[in-house]
């Protein structure tokens, strides 16, 4: 499987044809050629606010029925990768926030220590 960017994954199907998963607002699988024939689509869970309530499901169109196992396997694999990357990005964001807070705390502590030292010097006449 080849990653062409963070939102598209291209692989060769069992029939030798190239397929592309797109991870955007809608997660979909299509032929990676000029026809862009839709093969499968992931439907996220709907709470029923704007439409009918339903659990998440993977819809496989008739043109993809010959490779249901490949579609399901690649979807699960890529969804797992996406979640791992998402968690790592959140951790990086949290670590950056933590580092910034530590830097700010260190600067405040240094300023307070400097003020205390200045006050001590002034009180003792040093």
Buried (B, 14 or more C-beta within 10 A) or exposed (E): EEEEEEEBBEBEBEEEEEBBBBBEEEBBBBBBEEEEBBBBBBEEEEEEEEEEEEEEEBEBBEEBEEBEEBBEEBBEBBBEBBEEEEEEEEEEEEEEEEEEEEEEEEEEEEEEEEEEEEEEEEEEEE
